[in-house]
Amino acid sequence: MRLLLPIFTILIALALLVPGVTQPVLTLEGKIDKSKLAQTGIEMLADEGDRNTRNLLAMASSMLGLDKLEGEISAYKKTRSIWGTVTELATNKNYIVAALVALFSIVIPTLKLLLQLVYLFLPENNIKRLLGLTVQRISKWSMVDVFVIALIVAYLAGNADGQMGELINMHAQLGNGFWFFTGYCLFAIAASNLIKIEPKHH
């Protein structure tokens, strides 16, 4: 049956969208080098005192081996999903950005896939043509969901950068949500290509 493949593709896209939105998209971790942290602490203390204090602190640091500390300690860690970012933006009173992220990454993709599903089951009539026209209009916004991921990555990175100084070594890691969302995007594109929407007859 020729409808089977597009229906199957839409259902997979919907199934991937749920974890794509709710699973972590990105984890940012900031680590501080122990010896660098100790050195900064000593310099801050030394700035408060005179030259003798500075020499004393340098000697104490060397005796205690603070200048030879190895390894890193975790100072910052944030993991966010698309939905987590929406709720965080809303909590921080960034309501417009939160609404836009929710609209383009959750509402429009879900609506488009469900309308495509309904379109496939409708017999040829004016309602089907009208629905086809609606799907085509929604499809014009279909690439925005890809930019939403970029927005979240930039938001998290910017947040971390604002809270951290030069001491921090930032490490970013893509989460499962990113791969699920990427899968959704690919299957959504495939579904759109499989569904032949007839142009509206005048």
N, C-alpha and C positions, 0 to 999 in steps of 0.2 A: 504493500500500500504506500503510495507516494507521500501521504501525510505523516507516516510513521517516523521518518528521519527528522523532519523539522520539529515535531512534537517532542521526540526524544531529546533533541538538542536543546530545546527551550527548558525542559525539565531539568536537564543536567546543569544548565546555566543558573537556574533558580536555586538548585541544590548547592552550587558552589558559592552563590552570592551570600547565603546565610553565614557560613563560617568566614567568608571573605570580609564581612562587615563586623563580625563579633570576635574573631580570633585576632591576636596581636599582629599588627602590621610591621612594627618596628620596635626594636629595643635599643635604647641609647645608654651606654654605661661610661661613666667618667672615672678614671683611675689616677691616683697620685703616686708618684715615685716617692718612696719613704725617705730617701736621703735628701731629695729636693725639698720635701715638706719640713724636715728637721732644719735644713739650711735656711729656709724662709723664716721659720720660727725664731731662729737665732738672730737673723738680721733684723727682724722686727723688734726683738728685745734690745739689741745693740743700738738701734736708732734712738731708743729712749734714754740711753746712758752716754757716758763719755768714752774716751779712747781706752782707758783702763778696763772699763766694763766690757768693751768689745773684745779686747785681748783675752780677758778672763773667760768669756763665753766661748771663744774660739778654742782655747786650751781645754776647757771642760768638754766641749763637743768632740775634740780629737781623742781625749782620754776615754770617753764613753763609747767611742766608735760610731757616733751619730753620722759622721761624714762617709761611713762605709756601709751604711744600711742598704740592704738589697730587697728587691721586690716592690710590689705596688699594693695600695689599699683602695678599695672601692669607695668613692665619695659621692657618686651620683648614679642612680639607675632609674630609668623610666621606660615602661612598656605600655604601648597604646594600640588599641584597635581603632577602627573608623568610628564605631559607636562610642567608644571611650573618649575619643577626641571630641565628638559632638557634645557629650555630657560635660566634659571639662571646659569647653568653650562656653557652654551655657552657664556653668557654675561661675566662670570668670566674667559673666555678663556680656560676653561677645555673642549676643543673641543672633545678629544678622549672619555672621560667619557660620555659626552653629547650624542655623536654618538652611543656609546654602549648601554646606557640606552634607547635611541629612538629605536635602532635596536631590542633589545630583548623584550621590553615592548610594542612596537607599530607595527613595520614593520613585524617581524617574526610571531607574533600571527595572525595579519590580513591576511598575505600571506598564512599561513597554513590553516586557516579557509576557505578562498576563493578557494584555490586549492582543499580542501576536497569537497567543494560544486560542483565544476566543475567535479571532479572525479565521483561523484554520478550520474551525468547526461550523462556521456560518455558511448557509447556502448563498449563491450569487444573488445579491439584491442591493438596494440603495444603502441599507444599514451596513452591509459588508464594505461597500465602497467608501462610506463615510468613516468607518473604523480604520480602513486602510490609509486614508488621508491623514487621520489622527496619528497613526503609527509612524507614518513618514515624517510628520512634523516633529514628533518626539525624537525620532532617530537623528535629527539635526543636532541634538544635544548629547548624542550617545558617547562622544569622545570626552566629554567633560569629566566622566567618572575616572578616567585615567589621570587627569590633572588633579583630582581630589587626593589621590595617593601622593602626588608630588607636593601638594599643599600641606598634608599631614607631616610628611618627612621634613619639609622646611620649617613647619611650626615647632616640631619637637627639637630639631637642631637649633633653631633660633632661641628657644626657651632655655636649652642647656647652655648655649653660648653666653646668654645673658647672665646666667647664674654662676658661671665658672670663670676662673682667671686663667693665666698662662700655665699655672701649675698642672692643670688637668689634661690628661690624654684621653680624648673621646674615642669610643669604639661603637660603631653602629652595626646592628645585625638585623637582617630582615626576618620577620616572623612568618608563621604558617599562613596568617591572614593575607599577607601579600601574595603568596602563591595561589591561594584559593581565589582571590580577587582577580588575579591575572588569568586564571582558568575561566572564571566567569566571563571576563572581557572577550576571550577567544571564542567561547561557545556562543555568546550573545552575537558576535560578528557573524559567526557561521550560521546561526539561526536566521539572521536578517538576510543573508545571501541565499538561503534555501527557500525563503518565503517570497513568492512572486506576487507583489501587490499590484493589482491592475490600476492603471491611471483612471482618474475620475472622468466619467463620460458626461459631456454637457448636453 
